[in-house]
């Protein structure tokens, strides 16, 4: 049987009330969704890293691409 630990006490899930079992199911759903989103985030981060690498390669291979000059701030006096 499945158990859950709450406040350092172990409970049989089957022995819990319907409301409590529903909350357990909600927690399990959210935990699974968080795990799925963490995996998706890892995939997206890997893709982003690949795109950045491809961009760097493309810029390095373009001789006419030069770094932009830093913008200078003009100081204006307040009246």
C-alpha positions as CSV (number, residue, x, y, z in Angstrom):
1,X,0.0,0.0,0.0
2,X,1.0,3.6,-0.6
3,X,1.9,5.8,2.3
4,X,2.4,9.5,2.9
5,X,4.4,11.1,5.7
6,X,2.9,14.2,7.2
7,X,4.5,15.9,10.2
8,X,6.8,13.0,10.7
9,X,3.8,10.5,10.9
10,X,3.2,7.8,8.3
11,X,-0.3,7.4,7.0
12,X,-1.8,4.8,4.6
13,X,-3.3,6.8,1.8
14,X,-6.2,4.3,1.5
15,X,-7.1,5.1,5.1
16,X,-7.4,8.8,4.6
17,X,-10.7,10.6,4.0
18,X,-11.8,11.3,0.4
19,X,-10.9,15.0,0.8
20,X,-7.4,14.1,2.1
21,X,-6.9,11.5,-0.8
22,X,-7.9,14.2,-3.3
23,X,-5.3,16.6,-1.8
24,X,-2.7,13.8,-2.1
25,X,-3.7,13.4,-5.8
26,X,-3.4,17.2,-6.3
27,X,0.1,17.2,-4.8
28,X,1.1,14.2,-7.0
29,X,-0.3,16.0,-10.1
30,X,1.6,19.2,-9.2
31,X,4.8,17.3,-8.5
32,X,4.6,15.5,-11.9
33,X,3.8,18.8,-13.6
34,X,6.8,20.5,-12.0
35,X,9.1,17.7,-13.1
36,X,7.7,18.0,-16.6
37,X,8.3,21.7,-16.6
38,X,11.9,21.3,-15.3
39,X,12.6,18.9,-18.1
40,X,11.1,21.3,-20.6
41,X,13.2,24.1,-19.1
42,X,16.3,22.0,-19.6
43,X,15.4,21.4,-23.2
44,X,14.8,25.1,-23.8
45,X,18.1,26.1,-22.1
46,X,19.9,23.6,-24.3
47,X,18.3,25.0,-27.4
48,X,19.1,28.5,-26.4
49,X,22.7,27.6,-25.8
50,X,22.8,26.1,-29.3
51,X,21.3,29.2,-30.8
52,X,23.8,31.5,-29.0
53,X,26.6,29.3,-30.3
54,X,25.2,29.4,-33.8
55,X,24.9,33.2,-33.6
56,X,28.5,33.6,-32.4
57,X,29.7,31.4,-35.3
58,X,27.6,33.4,-37.8
59,X,28.9,36.7,-36.5
60,X,32.5,35.5,-36.5
61,X,32.1,34.3,-40.1
62,X,30.8,37.7,-41.3
63,X,33.8,40.0,-41.9
64,X,31.6,43.1,-42.3
65,X,30.1,42.6,-38.8
66,X,31.9,44.8,-36.4
67,X,31.0,45.5,-32.8
68,X,28.9,48.6,-32.4
69,X,30.4,51.6,-30.7
70,X,29.2,52.2,-27.2
71,X,26.7,54.9,-26.9
72,X,27.9,58.0,-25.1
73,X,25.7,59.9,-22.8
74,X,25.3,63.6,-23.3
75,X,25.0,65.5,-20.1
76,X,22.4,68.2,-20.1
77,X,22.1,70.8,-17.5
78,X,18.8,71.3,-15.8
79,X,17.5,74.8,-15.6
